[in-house]
Each structure stands twice: as C-alpha cells, then as structure tokens.
Amino acid sequence: MAHIDEGVVKVIEVIGVSETSWEDAVDKAVAKSSETLSGITGVEVVSFTARVKDGGVTTYNATCKVAFVVK
C-alpha cells in the first residue's frame, strides 16, 4: 500500500459511500481524503458493505485504509 523509498507513512481508515457502486465508493474515499491530505501513496480496501431496502442495494460502502507520506 505504501510506495515510498524512504521515510514515514501514516495510514488512516475512511469509509466511502456511493449510491452507484463499490468502485465509486472507493473513488470517493480517496478523492475526499485528498482534499485534506497531501502525498497519498496508496489505498487498501478493507471491506465492502451495503444497505438494502425493499430487496435492492441502496448504498454501497467501502472501508478503506489510505496511506500518505508524513512530512
């Protein structure tokens, strides 16, 4: 997940949420994280979950670990 030659990487856990897909939920998790974090080096998807209503998926959730370089 962390792709640096030398230094320190910090990892945080976030949950991306989408009404479209799990892939979109991951994309949203990374995009939102990048608004406040610089130097993101990777993402690890920990789990996928979903909310279901009336027999259909309504919300896709992706729990992700986001790695970034500590300056």
Beta strands, then each sheet from edge to edge (+ up, - down):
strand 1: 9-18
strand 2: 40-53
strand 3: 56-69
sheet 1: 1+ 3- 2+
end
